[in-house]
């Protein structure tokens, strides 16, 4: 059960810092994947309504997010 420990300034700031690091790592990974694909992911998903590619990109985003969270958490 969570107590009041998580409200300490050091724990709170640490959580914010790790969250920001996680978001930055996620976006860098997404940009890398976008660059190595032979077409523009955003245009293909939004403008052409490519649902199959949207599903693949969503799965990739979840995978990257799980890896980043595990790396930050130490798991």
N, CA, C, O and CB atoms as a CASP TS submission, in Angstrom:
PFRMAT TS
TARGET T0000
AUTHOR 0000-0000-0000
METHOD Language model
MODEL 1
PARENT N/A
ATOM      1  N   UNK     1       0.839  -1.176   0.000  1.00  0.00           N
ATOM      2  CA  UNK     1       0.000   0.000   0.000  1.00  0.00           C
ATOM      3  C   UNK     1       0.886   1.242   0.000  1.00  0.00           C
ATOM      4  O   UNK     1       1.883   1.309   0.719  1.00  0.00           O
ATOM      5  CB  UNK     1      -0.955  -0.004   1.214  1.00  0.00           C
ATOM      6  N   UNK     2       0.515   2.201  -0.798  1.00  0.00           N
ATOM      7  CA  UNK     2       1.286   3.430  -0.879  1.00  0.00           C
ATOM      8  C   UNK     2       1.005   4.311   0.324  1.00  0.00           C
ATOM      9  O   UNK     2      -0.141   4.557   0.699  1.00  0.00           O
ATOM     10  CB  UNK     2       0.973   4.179  -2.171  1.00  0.00           C
ATOM     11  N   UNK     3       2.072   4.766   0.898  1.00  0.00           N
ATOM     12  CA  UNK     3       1.941   5.698   2.002  1.00  0.00           C
ATOM     13  C   UNK     3       2.204   7.098   1.508  1.00  0.00           C
ATOM     14  O   UNK     3       1.968   7.415   0.343  1.00  0.00           O
ATOM     15  CB  UNK     3       2.892   5.339   3.145  1.00  0.00           C
ATOM     16  N   UNK     4       2.681   7.910   2.378  1.00  0.00           N
ATOM     17  CA  UNK     4       2.966   9.298   2.054  1.00  0.00           C
ATOM     18  C   UNK     4       4.355   9.458   1.445  1.00  0.00           C
ATOM     19  O   UNK     4       4.727  10.562   1.048  1.00  0.00           O
ATOM     20  CB  UNK     4       2.839  10.161   3.297  1.00  0.00           C
ATOM     21  N   UNK     5       5.140   8.354   1.364  1.00  0.00           N
ATOM     22  CA  UNK     5       6.518   8.446   0.868  1.00  0.00           C
ATOM     23  C   UNK     5       6.598   9.033  -0.544  1.00  0.00           C
ATOM     24  O   UNK     5       7.539   9.757  -0.869  1.00  0.00           O
ATOM     25  CB  UNK     5       7.163   7.071   0.883  1.00  0.00           C
ATOM     26  N   UNK     6       5.624   8.720  -1.363  1.00  0.00           N
ATOM     27  CA  UNK     6       5.694   9.177  -2.754  1.00  0.00           C
ATOM     28  C   UNK     6       5.446  10.678  -2.894  1.00  0.00           C
ATOM     29  O   UNK     6       5.664  11.240  -3.967  1.00  0.00           O
ATOM     30  CB  UNK     6       4.689   8.419  -3.595  1.00  0.00           C
ATOM     31  N   UNK     7       4.998  11.326  -1.835  1.00  0.00           N
ATOM     32  CA  UNK     7       4.784  12.767  -1.880  1.00  0.00           C
ATOM     33  C   UNK     7       6.041  13.561  -1.528  1.00  0.00           C
ATOM     34  O   UNK     7       6.041  14.789  -1.611  1.00  0.00           O
ATOM     35  CB  UNK     7       3.665  13.146  -0.942  1.00  0.00           C
ATOM     36  N   UNK     8       7.101  12.874  -1.139  1.00  0.00           N
ATOM     37  CA  UNK     8       8.348  13.581  -0.845  1.00  0.00           C
ATOM     38  C   UNK     8       8.824  14.289  -2.103  1.00  0.00           C
ATOM     39  O   UNK     8       8.666  13.752  -3.200  1.00  0.00           O
ATOM     40  CB  UNK     8       9.439  12.605  -0.315  1.00  0.00           C
ATOM     41  N   UNK     9       9.401  15.478  -1.976  1.00  0.00           N
ATOM     42  CA  UNK     9       9.851  16.219  -3.161  1.00  0.00           C
ATOM     43  C   UNK     9      10.850  15.438  -4.014  1.00  0.00           C
ATOM     44  O   UNK     9      10.780  15.492  -5.242  1.00  0.00           O
ATOM     45  CB  UNK     9      10.474  17.530  -2.737  1.00  0.00           C
ATOM     46  N   UNK    10      11.768  14.722  -3.392  1.00  0.00           N
ATOM     47  CA  UNK    10      12.764  13.968  -4.166  1.00  0.00           C
ATOM     48  C   UNK    10      12.107  12.865  -4.991  1.00  0.00           C
ATOM     49  O   UNK    10      12.472  12.656  -6.148  1.00  0.00           O
ATOM     50  CB  UNK    10      13.820  13.362  -3.231  1.00  0.00           C
ATOM     51  N   UNK    11      11.148  12.163  -4.407  1.00  0.00           N
ATOM     52  CA  UNK    11      10.454  11.094  -5.135  1.00  0.00           C
ATOM     53  C   UNK    11       9.591  11.678  -6.254  1.00  0.00           C
ATOM     54  O   UNK    11       9.528  11.126  -7.353  1.00  0.00           O
ATOM     55  CB  UNK    11       9.582  10.257  -4.170  1.00  0.00           C
ATOM     56  N   UNK    12       8.938  12.782  -5.968  1.00  0.00           N
ATOM     57  CA  UNK    12       8.072  13.410  -6.965  1.00  0.00           C
ATOM     58  C   UNK    12       8.891  13.929  -8.150  1.00  0.00           C
ATOM     59  O   UNK    12       8.537  13.694  -9.306  1.00  0.00           O
ATOM     60  CB  UNK    12       7.269  14.560  -6.329  1.00  0.00           C
ATOM     61  N   UNK    13       9.976  14.628  -7.860  1.00  0.00           N
ATOM     62  CA  UNK    13      10.830  15.157  -8.928  1.00  0.00           C
ATOM     63  C   UNK    13      11.467  14.019  -9.704  1.00  0.00           C
ATOM     64  O   UNK    13      11.578  14.087 -10.928  1.00  0.00           O
ATOM     65  CB  UNK    13      11.918  16.084  -8.354  1.00  0.00           C
ATOM     66  N   UNK    14      11.884  12.977  -9.006  1.00  0.00           N
ATOM     67  CA  UNK    14      12.456  11.816  -9.684  1.00  0.00           C
ATOM     68  C   UNK    14      11.465  11.171 -10.637  1.00  0.00           C
ATOM     69  O   UNK    14      11.826  10.773 -11.744  1.00  0.00           O
ATOM     70  CB  UNK    14      12.926  10.797  -8.668  1.00  0.00           C
ATOM     71  N   UNK    15      10.221  11.069 -10.207  1.00  0.00           N
ATOM     72  CA  UNK    15       9.182  10.500 -11.071  1.00  0.00           C
ATOM     73  C   UNK    15       8.975  11.354 -12.316  1.00  0.00           C
ATOM     74  O   UNK    15       8.846  10.829 -13.422  1.00  0.00           O
ATOM     75  CB  UNK    15       7.860  10.365 -10.302  1.00  0.00           C
ATOM     76  N   UNK    16       8.945  12.660 -12.136  1.00  0.00           N
ATOM     77  CA  UNK    16       8.770  13.565 -13.275  1.00  0.00           C
ATOM     78  C   UNK    16       9.952  13.460 -14.232  1.00  0.00           C
ATOM     79  O   UNK    16       9.763  13.420 -15.448  1.00  0.00           O
ATOM     80  CB  UNK    16       8.606  15.019 -12.791  1.00  0.00           C
ATOM     81  N   UNK    17      11.154  13.416 -13.701  1.00  0.00           N
ATOM     82  CA  UNK    17      12.358  13.317 -14.544  1.00  0.00           C
ATOM     83  C   UNK    17      12.352  12.016 -15.333  1.00  0.00           C
ATOM     84  O   UNK    17      12.617  12.016 -16.536  1.00  0.00           O
ATOM     85  CB  UNK    17      13.639  13.408 -13.682  1.00  0.00           C
ATOM     86  N   UNK    18      12.051  10.903 -14.661  1.00  0.00           N
ATOM     87  CA  UNK    18      12.016   9.620 -15.362  1.00  0.00           C
ATOM     88  C   UNK    18      10.903   9.587 -16.412  1.00  0.00           C
ATOM     89  O   UNK    18      11.076   8.999 -17.479  1.00  0.00           O
ATOM     90  CB  UNK    18      11.826   8.477 -14.361  1.00  0.00           C
ATOM     91  N   UNK    19       9.772  10.210 -16.114  1.00  0.00           N
ATOM     92  CA  UNK    19       8.690  10.268 -17.100  1.00  0.00           C
ATOM     93  C   UNK    19       9.127  11.058 -18.331  1.00  0.00           C
ATOM     94  O   UNK    19       8.859  10.651 -19.461  1.00  0.00           O
ATOM     95  CB  UNK    19       7.425  10.900 -16.482  1.00  0.00           C
ATOM     96  N   UNK    20       9.796  12.182 -18.115  1.00  0.00           N
ATOM     97  CA  UNK    20      10.274  12.983 -19.247  1.00  0.00           C
ATOM     98  C   UNK    20      11.331  12.230 -20.051  1.00  0.00           C
ATOM     99  O   UNK    20      11.323  12.269 -21.281  1.00  0.00           O
ATOM    100  CB  UNK    20      10.846  14.319 -18.752  1.00  0.00           C
ATOM    101  N   UNK    21      12.234  11.551 -19.361  1.00  0.00           N
ATOM    102  CA  UNK    21      13.243  10.744 -20.059  1.00  0.00           C
ATOM    103  C   UNK    21      12.564   9.655 -20.883  1.00  0.00           C
ATOM    104  O   UNK    21      12.953   9.404 -22.023  1.00  0.00           O
ATOM    105  CB  UNK    21      14.239  10.114 -19.052  1.00  0.00           C
ATOM    106  N   UNK    22      11.566   9.019 -20.319  1.00  0.00           N
ATOM    107  CA  UNK    22      10.837   7.975 -21.034  1.00  0.00           C
ATOM    108  C   UNK    22      10.150   8.498 -22.282  1.00  0.00           C
ATOM    109  O   UNK    22      10.183   7.857 -23.332  1.00  0.00           O
ATOM    110  CB  UNK    22       9.817   7.343 -20.126  1.00  0.00           C
ATOM    111  N   UNK    23       9.529   9.659 -22.166  1.00  0.00           N
ATOM    112  CA  UNK    23       8.843  10.258 -23.325  1.00  0.00           C
ATOM    113  C   UNK    23       9.853  10.632 -24.405  1.00  0.00           C
ATOM    114  O   UNK    23       9.606  10.403 -25.589  1.00  0.00           O
ATOM    115  CB  UNK    23       8.033  11.510 -22.897  1.00  0.00           C
ATOM    116  N   UNK    24      10.983  11.202 -24.009  1.00  0.00           N
ATOM    117  CA  UNK    24      12.010  11.578 -24.991  1.00  0.00           C
ATOM    118  C   UNK    24      12.566  10.344 -25.697  1.00  0.00           C
ATOM    119  O   UNK    24      12.724  10.345 -26.918  1.00  0.00           O
ATOM    120  CB  UNK    24      13.153  12.355 -24.307  1.00  0.00           C
ATOM    121  N   UNK    25      12.863   9.296 -24.936  1.00  0.00           N
ATOM    122  CA  UNK    25      13.377   8.058 -25.546  1.00  0.00           C
ATOM    123  C   UNK    25      12.334   7.465 -26.484  1.00  0.00           C
ATOM    124  O   UNK    25      12.672   6.997 -27.571  1.00  0.00           O
ATOM    125  CB  UNK    25      13.768   7.025 -24.457  1.00  0.00           C
ATOM    126  N   UNK    26      11.073   7.480 -26.073  1.00  0.00           N
ATOM    127  CA  UNK    26      10.013   6.962 -26.934  1.00  0.00           C
ATOM    128  C   UNK    26       9.943   7.729 -28.250  1.00  0.00           C
ATOM    129  O   UNK    26       9.856   7.118 -29.315  1.00  0.00           O
ATOM    130  CB  UNK    26       8.666   7.032 -26.216  1.00  0.00           C
ATOM    131  N   UNK    27       9.980   9.063 -28.193  1.00  0.00           N
ATOM    132  CA  UNK    27       9.880   9.864 -29.414  1.00  0.00           C
ATOM    133  C   UNK    27      11.098   9.679 -30.312  1.00  0.00           C
ATOM    134  O   UNK    27      10.972   9.653 -31.537  1.00  0.00           O
ATOM    135  CB  UNK    27       9.715  11.339 -29.064  1.00  0.00           C
ATOM    136  N   UNK    28      12.271   9.552 -29.709  1.00  0.00           N
ATOM    137  CA  UNK    28      13.475   9.299 -30.520  1.00  0.00           C
ATOM    138  C   UNK    28      13.339   7.964 -31.247  1.00  0.00           C
ATOM    139  O   UNK    28      13.654   7.864 -32.433  1.00  0.00           O
ATOM    140  CB  UNK    28      14.755   9.303 -29.630  1.00  0.00           C
ATOM    141  N   UNK    29      12.868   6.938 -30.533  1.00  0.00           N
ATOM    142  CA  UNK    29      12.667   5.633 -31.175  1.00  0.00           C
ATOM    143  C   UNK    29      11.627   5.720 -32.286  1.00  0.00           C
ATOM    144  O   UNK    29      11.800   5.123 -33.348  1.00  0.00           O
ATOM    145  CB  UNK    29      12.238   4.585 -30.138  1.00  0.00           C
ATOM    146  N   UNK    30      10.556   6.455 -32.046  1.00  0.00           N
ATOM    147  CA  UNK    30       9.517   6.599 -33.064  1.00  0.00           C
ATOM    148  C   UNK    30      10.058   7.317 -34.297  1.00  0.00           C
ATOM    149  O   UNK    30       9.757   6.925 -35.424  1.00  0.00           O
ATOM    150  CB  UNK    30       8.311   7.360 -32.495  1.00  0.00           C
ATOM    151  N   UNK    31      10.846   8.355 -34.092  1.00  0.00           N
ATOM    152  CA  UNK    31      11.425   9.085 -35.224  1.00  0.00           C
ATOM    153  C   UNK    31      12.378   8.187 -36.014  1.00  0.00           C
ATOM    154  O   UNK    31      12.401   8.233 -37.244  1.00  0.00           O
ATOM    155  CB  UNK    31      12.167  10.348 -34.732  1.00  0.00           C
ATOM    156  N   UNK    32      13.157   7.376 -35.315  1.00  0.00           N
ATOM    157  CA  UNK    32      14.066   6.447 -35.992  1.00  0.00           C
ATOM    158  C   UNK    32      13.273   5.461 -36.840  1.00  0.00           C
ATOM    159  O   UNK    32      13.621   5.211 -37.994  1.00  0.00           O
ATOM    160  CB  UNK    32      14.940   5.690 -34.968  1.00  0.00           C
ATOM    161  N   UNK    33      12.210   4.903 -36.272  1.00  0.00           N
ATOM    162  CA  UNK    33      11.382   3.959 -37.041  1.00  0.00           C
ATOM    163  C   UNK    33      10.739   4.671 -38.221  1.00  0.00           C
ATOM    164  O   UNK    33      10.646   4.098 -39.306  1.00  0.00           O
ATOM    165  CB  UNK    33      10.292   3.320 -36.142  1.00  0.00           C
ATOM    166  N   UNK    34      10.294   5.907 -38.032  1.00  0.00           N
ATOM    167  CA  UNK    34       9.693   6.672 -39.127  1.00  0.00           C
ATOM    168  C   UNK    34      10.705   6.913 -40.243  1.00  0.00           C
ATOM    169  O   UNK    34      10.354   6.870 -41.422  1.00  0.00           O
ATOM    170  CB  UNK    34       9.149   8.013 -38.610  1.00  0.00           C
ATOM    171  N   UNK    35      11.959   7.166 -39.871  1.00  0.00           N
ATOM    172  CA  UNK    35      12.991   7.423 -40.885  1.00  0.00           C
ATOM    173  C   UNK    35      13.403   6.159 -41.643  1.00  0.00           C
ATOM    174  O   UNK    35      13.755   6.240 -42.820  1.00  0.00           O
ATOM    175  CB  UNK    35      14.215   8.040 -40.229  1.00  0.00           C
ATOM    176  N   UNK    36      13.365   4.997 -40.991  1.00  0.00           N
ATOM    177  CA  UNK    36      13.818   3.782 -41.684  1.00  0.00           C
ATOM    178  C   UNK    36      12.717   3.140 -42.526  1.00  0.00           C
ATOM    179  O   UNK    36      12.991   2.242 -43.323  1.00  0.00           O
ATOM    180  CB  UNK    36      14.333   2.772 -40.673  1.00  0.00           C
ATOM    181  N   UNK    37      11.472   3.594 -42.356  1.00  0.00           N
ATOM    182  CA  UNK    37      10.413   3.085 -43.218  1.00  0.00           C
ATOM    183  C   UNK    37      10.464   3.819 -44.556  1.00  0.00           C
ATOM    184  O   UNK    37      10.858   4.984 -44.609  1.00  0.00           O
ATOM    185  CB  UNK    37       9.018   3.251 -42.546  1.00  0.00           C
ATOM    186  N   UNK    38      10.070   3.149 -45.628  1.00  0.00           N
ATOM    187  CA  UNK    38      10.203   3.761 -46.959  1.00  0.00           C
ATOM    188  C   UNK    38       9.156   4.827 -47.292  1.00  0.00           C
ATOM    189  O   UNK    38       9.180   5.381 -48.391  1.00  0.00           O
ATOM    190  CB  UNK    38      10.137   2.696 -47.991  1.00  0.00           C
ATOM    191  N   UNK    39       8.246   5.123 -46.375  1.00  0.00           N
ATOM    192  CA  UNK    39       7.213   6.127 -46.642  1.00  0.00           C
ATOM    193  C   UNK    39       6.945   6.918 -45.370  1.00  0.00           C
ATOM    194  O   UNK    39       7.416   6.559 -44.291  1.00  0.00           O
ATOM    195  CB  UNK    39       5.905   5.463 -47.162  1.00  0.00           C
ATOM    196  N   UNK    40       6.188   7.990 -45.508  1.00  0.00           N
ATOM    197  CA  UNK    40       5.858   8.850 -44.377  1.00  0.00           C
ATOM    198  C   UNK    40       4.724   8.209 -43.580  1.00  0.00           C
ATOM    199  O   UNK    40       3.600   8.102 -44.070  1.00  0.00           O
ATOM    200  CB  UNK    40       5.463  10.279 -44.858  1.00  0.00           C
ATOM    201  N   UNK    41       5.020   7.787 -42.361  1.00  0.00           N
ATOM    202  CA  UNK    41       4.016   7.100 -41.546  1.00  0.00           C
ATOM    203  C   UNK    41       2.791   7.973 -41.290  1.00  0.00           C
ATOM    204  O   UNK    41       1.658   7.504 -41.408  1.00  0.00           O
ATOM    205  CB  UNK    41       4.625   6.669 -40.221  1.00  0.00           C
ATOM    206  N   UNK    42       3.012   9.238 -40.941  1.00  0.00           N
ATOM    207  CA  UNK    42       1.891  10.112 -40.606  1.00  0.00           C
ATOM    208  C   UNK    42       0.950  10.299 -41.797  1.00  0.00           C
ATOM    209  O   UNK    42      -0.269  10.204 -41.658  1.00  0.00           O
ATOM    210  CB  UNK    42       2.406  11.469 -40.128  1.00  0.00           C
ATOM    211  N   UNK    43       1.526  10.563 -42.955  1.00  0.00           N
ATOM    212  CA  UNK    43       0.691  10.762 -44.145  1.00  0.00           C
ATOM    213  C   UNK    43      -0.053   9.483 -44.510  1.00  0.00           C
ATOM    214  O   UNK    43      -1.220   9.520 -44.900  1.00  0.00           O
ATOM    215  CB  UNK    43       1.549  11.226 -45.332  1.00  0.00           C
ATOM    216  N   UNK    44       0.625   8.372 -44.381  1.00  0.00           N
ATOM    217  CA  UNK    44       0.003   7.096 -44.731  1.00  0.00           C
ATOM    218  C   UNK    44      -1.154   6.762 -43.782  1.00  0.00           C
ATOM    219  O   UNK    44      -2.189   6.261 -44.223  1.00  0.00           O
ATOM    220  CB  UNK    44       1.049   5.973 -44.703  1.00  0.00           C
ATOM    221  N   UNK    45      -0.989   7.029 -42.512  1.00  0.00           N
ATOM    222  CA  UNK    45      -2.023   6.684 -41.530  1.00  0.00           C
ATOM    223  C   UNK    45      -3.158   7.700 -41.537  1.00  0.00           C
ATOM    224  O   UNK    45      -4.329   7.321 -41.553  1.00  0.00           O
ATOM    225  CB  UNK    45      -1.417   6.593 -40.127  1.00  0.00           C
ATOM    226  N   UNK    46      -2.822   8.993 -41.525  1.00  0.00           N
ATOM    227  CA  UNK    46      -3.855  10.023 -41.373  1.00  0.00           C
ATOM    228  C   UNK    46      -4.520  10.352 -42.704  1.00  0.00           C
ATOM    229  O   UNK    46      -5.747  10.363 -42.799  1.00  0.00           O
ATOM    230  CB  UNK    46      -3.254  11.291 -40.768  1.00  0.00           C
ATOM    231  N   UNK    47      -3.720  10.619 -43.727  1.00  0.00           N
ATOM    232  CA  UNK    47      -4.295  11.073 -44.993  1.00  0.00           C
ATOM    233  C   UNK    47      -4.883   9.928 -45.815  1.00  0.00           C
ATOM    234  O   UNK    47      -5.951  10.069 -46.410  1.00  0.00           O
ATOM    235  CB  UNK    47      -3.243  11.792 -45.807  1.00  0.00           C
ATOM    236  N   UNK    48      -4.187   8.805 -45.843  1.00  0.00           N
ATOM    237  CA  UNK    48      -4.658   7.677 -46.662  1.00  0.00           C
ATOM    238  C   UNK    48      -5.505   6.690 -45.870  1.00  0.00           C
ATOM    239  O   UNK    48      -6.019   5.723 -46.432  1.00  0.00           O
ATOM    240  CB  UNK    48      -3.477   6.949 -47.271  1.00  0.00           C
ATOM    241  N   UNK    49      -5.654   6.929 -44.554  1.00  0.00           N
ATOM    242  CA  UNK    49      -6.476   6.084 -43.681  1.00  0.00           C
ATOM    243  C   UNK    49      -6.060   4.609 -43.738  1.00  0.00           C
ATOM    244  O   UNK    49      -6.911   3.722 -43.812  1.00  0.00           O
ATOM    245  CB  UNK    49      -7.946   6.217 -44.064  1.00  0.00           C
ATOM    246  N   UNK    50      -4.762   4.358 -43.703  1.00  0.00           N
ATOM    247  CA  UNK    50      -4.242   2.991 -43.736  1.00  0.00           C
ATOM    248  C   UNK    50      -4.352   2.396 -42.332  1.00  0.00           C
ATOM    249  O   UNK    50      -3.488   2.619 -41.484  1.00  0.00           O
ATOM    250  CB  UNK    50      -2.757   2.960 -44.246  1.00  0.00           C
ATOM    251  N   UNK    51      -5.414   1.643 -42.100  1.00  0.00           N
ATOM    252  CA  UNK    51      -5.676   1.095 -40.769  1.00  0.00           C
ATOM    253  C   UNK    51      -4.696  -0.011 -40.397  1.00  0.00           C
ATOM    254  O   UNK    51      -4.327  -0.145 -39.230  1.00  0.00           O
ATOM    255  CB  UNK    51      -7.092   0.565 -40.697  1.00  0.00           C
ATOM    256  N   UNK    52      -4.278  -0.797 -41.367  1.00  0.00           N
ATOM    257  CA  UNK    52      -3.330  -1.868 -41.080  1.00  0.00           C
ATOM    258  C   UNK    52      -2.002  -1.283 -40.587  1.00  0.00           C
ATOM    259  O   UNK    52      -1.429  -1.772 -39.613  1.00  0.00           O
ATOM    260  CB  UNK    52      -3.105  -2.743 -42.335  1.00  0.00           C
ATOM    261  N   UNK    53      -1.526  -0.260 -41.248  1.00  0.00           N
ATOM    262  CA  UNK    53      -0.292   0.385 -40.816  1.00  0.00           C
ATOM    263  C   UNK    53      -0.493   1.062 -39.463  1.00  0.00           C
ATOM    264  O   UNK    53       0.415   1.056 -38.632  1.00  0.00           O
ATOM    265  CB  UNK    53       0.181   1.408 -41.865  1.00  0.00           C
ATOM    266  N   UNK    54      -1.657   1.641 -39.233  1.00  0.00           N
ATOM    267  CA  UNK    54      -1.947   2.240 -37.937  1.00  0.00           C
ATOM    268  C   UNK    54      -1.879   1.217 -36.809  1.00  0.00           C
ATOM    269  O   UNK    54      -1.374   1.511 -35.725  1.00  0.00           O
ATOM    270  CB  UNK    54      -3.315   2.892 -37.961  1.00  0.00           C
ATOM    271  N   UNK    55      -2.383   0.024 -37.065  1.00  0.00           N
ATOM    272  CA  UNK    55      -2.324  -1.040 -36.068  1.00  0.00           C
ATOM    273  C   UNK    55      -0.887  -1.481 -35.809  1.00  0.00           C
ATOM    274  O   UNK    55      -0.506  -1.718 -34.663  1.00  0.00           O
ATOM    275  CB  UNK    55      -3.163  -2.231 -36.515  1.00  0.00           C
ATOM    276  N   UNK    56      -0.094  -1.590 -36.867  1.00  0.00           N
ATOM    277  CA  UNK    56       1.310  -1.973 -36.707  1.00  0.00           C
ATOM    278  C   UNK    56       2.077  -0.899 -35.935  1.00  0.00           C
ATOM    279  O   UNK    56       2.883  -1.223 -35.063  1.00  0.00           O
ATOM    280  CB  UNK    56       1.965  -2.211 -38.084  1.00  0.00           C
ATOM    281  N   UNK    57       1.835   0.360 -36.244  1.00  0.00           N
ATOM    282  CA  UNK    57       2.514   1.455 -35.543  1.00  0.00           C
ATOM    283  C   UNK    57       2.061   1.504 -34.085  1.00  0.00           C
ATOM    284  O   UNK    57       2.874   1.772 -33.200  1.00  0.00           O
ATOM    285  CB  UNK    57       2.235   2.814 -36.241  1.00  0.00           C
ATOM    286  N   UNK    58       0.788   1.251 -33.820  1.00  0.00           N
ATOM    287  CA  UNK    58       0.301   1.227 -32.441  1.00  0.00           C
ATOM    288  C   UNK    58       0.975   0.110 -31.646  1.00  0.00           C
ATOM    289  O   UNK    58       1.357   0.313 -30.494  1.00  0.00           O
ATOM    290  CB  UNK    58      -1.227   1.049 -32.414  1.00  0.00           C
ATOM    291  N   UNK    59       1.120  -1.059 -32.250  1.00  0.00           N
ATOM    292  CA  UNK    59       1.801  -2.171 -31.580  1.00  0.00           C
ATOM    293  C   UNK    59       3.269  -1.831 -31.340  1.00  0.00           C
ATOM    294  O   UNK    59       3.820  -2.150 -30.286  1.00  0.00           O
ATOM    295  CB  UNK    59       1.684  -3.464 -32.416  1.00  0.00           C
ATOM    296  N   UNK    60       3.898  -1.184 -32.315  1.00  0.00           N
ATOM    297  CA  UNK    60       5.293  -0.770 -32.153  1.00  0.00           C
ATOM    298  C   UNK    60       5.423   0.239 -31.019  1.00  0.00           C
ATOM    299  O   UNK    60       6.368   0.166 -30.233  1.00  0.00           O
ATOM    300  CB  UNK    60       5.836  -0.172 -33.462  1.00  0.00           C
ATOM    301  N   UNK    61       4.489   1.178 -30.926  1.00  0.00           N
ATOM    302  CA  UNK    61       4.513   2.179 -29.858  1.00  0.00           C
ATOM    303  C   UNK    61       4.357   1.513 -28.486  1.00  0.00           C
ATOM    304  O   UNK    61       5.060   1.870 -27.541  1.00  0.00           O
ATOM    305  CB  UNK    61       3.398   3.223 -30.075  1.00  0.00           C
ATOM    306  N   UNK    62       3.456   0.566 -28.378  1.00  0.00           N
ATOM    307  CA  UNK    62       3.291  -0.149 -27.119  1.00  0.00           C
ATOM    308  C   UNK    62       4.552  -0.928 -26.758  1.00  0.00           C
ATOM    309  O   UNK    62       4.964  -0.941 -25.598  1.00  0.00           O
ATOM    310  CB  UNK    62       2.095  -1.093 -27.200  1.00  0.00           C
ATOM    311  N   UNK    63       5.160  -1.573 -27.740  1.00  0.00           N
ATOM    312  CA  UNK    63       6.395  -2.318 -27.492  1.00  0.00           C
ATOM    313  C   UNK    63       7.516  -1.420 -27.017  1.00  0.00           C
ATOM    314  O   UNK    63       8.204  -1.745 -26.050  1.00  0.00           O
ATOM    315  CB  UNK    63       6.826  -3.047 -28.740  1.00  0.00           C
ATOM    316  N   UNK    64       7.708  -0.300 -27.681  1.00  0.00           N
ATOM    317  CA  UNK    64       8.755   0.648 -27.271  1.00  0.00           C
ATOM    318  C   UNK    64       8.454   1.181 -25.870  1.00  0.00           C
ATOM    319  O   UNK    64       9.362   1.315 -25.049  1.00  0.00           O
ATOM    320  CB  UNK    64       8.866   1.826 -28.287  1.00  0.00           C
ATOM    321  N   UNK    65       7.194   1.483 -25.596  1.00  0.00           N
ATOM    322  CA  UNK    65       6.813   2.001 -24.282  1.00  0.00           C
ATOM    323  C   UNK    65       7.103   0.984 -23.175  1.00  0.00           C
ATOM    324  O   UNK    65       7.592   1.352 -22.107  1.00  0.00           O
ATOM    325  CB  UNK    65       5.327   2.376 -24.272  1.00  0.00           C
ATOM    326  N   UNK    66       6.809  -0.273 -23.425  1.00  0.00           N
ATOM    327  CA  UNK    66       7.075  -1.316 -22.426  1.00  0.00           C
ATOM    328  C   UNK    66       8.574  -1.457 -22.193  1.00  0.00           C
ATOM    329  O   UNK    66       9.010  -1.607 -21.052  1.00  0.00           O
ATOM    330  CB  UNK    66       6.476  -2.668 -22.872  1.00  0.00           C
ATOM    331  N   UNK    67       9.360  -1.410 -23.255  1.00  0.00           N
ATOM    332  CA  UNK    67      10.821  -1.522 -23.118  1.00  0.00           C
ATOM    333  C   UNK    67      11.373  -0.338 -22.334  1.00  0.00           C
ATOM    334  O   UNK    67      12.213  -0.520 -21.453  1.00  0.00           O
ATOM    335  CB  UNK    67      11.498  -1.603 -24.508  1.00  0.00           C
ATOM    336  N   UNK    68      10.914   0.868 -22.642  1.00  0.00           N
ATOM    337  CA  UNK    68      11.399   2.066 -21.939  1.00  0.00           C
ATOM    338  C   UNK    68      10.988   2.003 -20.461  1.00  0.00           C
ATOM    339  O   UNK    68      11.790   2.318 -19.582  1.00  0.00           O
ATOM    340  CB  UNK    68      10.838   3.366 -22.607  1.00  0.00           C
ATOM    341  N   UNK    69       9.746   1.598 -20.189  1.00  0.00           N
ATOM    342  CA  UNK    69       9.297   1.510 -18.801  1.00  0.00           C
ATOM    343  C   UNK    69      10.102   0.470 -18.025  1.00  0.00           C
ATOM    344  O   UNK    69      10.464   0.699 -16.871  1.00  0.00           O
ATOM    345  CB  UNK    69       7.806   1.170 -18.745  1.00  0.00           C
ATOM    346  N   UNK    70      10.379  -0.661 -18.648  1.00  0.00           N
ATOM    347  CA  UNK    70      11.168  -1.695 -17.974  1.00  0.00           C
ATOM    348  C   UNK    70      12.598  -1.221 -17.733  1.00  0.00           C
ATOM    349  O   UNK    70      13.183  -1.530 -16.695  1.00  0.00           O
ATOM    350  CB  UNK    70      11.174  -2.989 -18.802  1.00  0.00           C
ATOM    351  N   UNK    71      13.162  -0.481 -18.671  1.00  0.00           N
ATOM    352  CA  UNK    71      14.517   0.016 -18.505  1.00  0.00           C
ATOM    353  C   UNK    71      14.578   1.049 -17.377  1.00  0.00           C
ATOM    354  O   UNK    71      15.533   1.059 -16.601  1.00  0.00           O
ATOM    355  CB  UNK    71      15.026   0.625 -19.818  1.00  0.00           C
ATOM    356  N   UNK    72      13.585   1.901 -17.283  1.00  0.00           N
ATOM    357  CA  UNK    72      13.554   2.903 -16.224  1.00  0.00           C
ATOM    358  C   UNK    72      13.292   2.255 -14.872  1.00  0.00           C
ATOM    359  O   UNK    72      13.901   2.621 -13.867  1.00  0.00           O
ATOM    360  CB  UNK    72      12.487   3.960 -16.518  1.00  0.00           C
ATOM    361  N   UNK    73      12.383   1.294 -14.859  1.00  0.00           N
ATOM    362  CA  UNK    73      12.020   0.635 -13.602  1.00  0.00           C
ATOM    363  C   UNK    73      13.106  -0.314 -13.114  1.00  0.00           C
ATOM    364  O   UNK    73      13.186  -0.614 -11.923  1.00  0.00           O
ATOM    365  CB  UNK    73      10.718  -0.124 -13.768  1.00  0.00           C
ATOM    366  N   UNK    74      13.933  -0.780 -14.027  1.00  0.00           N
ATOM    367  CA  UNK    74      15.001  -1.691 -13.655  1.00  0.00           C
ATOM    368  C   UNK    74      14.601  -3.145 -13.756  1.00  0.00           C
ATOM    369  O   UNK    74      15.236  -4.021 -13.169  1.00  0.00           O
ATOM    370  CB  UNK    74      15.455  -1.399 -12.272  1.00  0.00           C
ATOM    371  N   UNK    75      13.547  -3.393 -14.503  1.00  0.00           N
ATOM    372  CA  UNK    75      13.042  -4.758 -14.612  1.00  0.00           C
ATOM    373  C   UNK    75      13.608  -5.392 -15.790  1.00  0.00           C
ATOM    374  O   UNK    75      13.310  -6.554 -16.069  1.00  0.00           O
ATOM    375  CB  UNK    75      11.552  -4.807 -14.674  1.00  0.00           C
TER
END
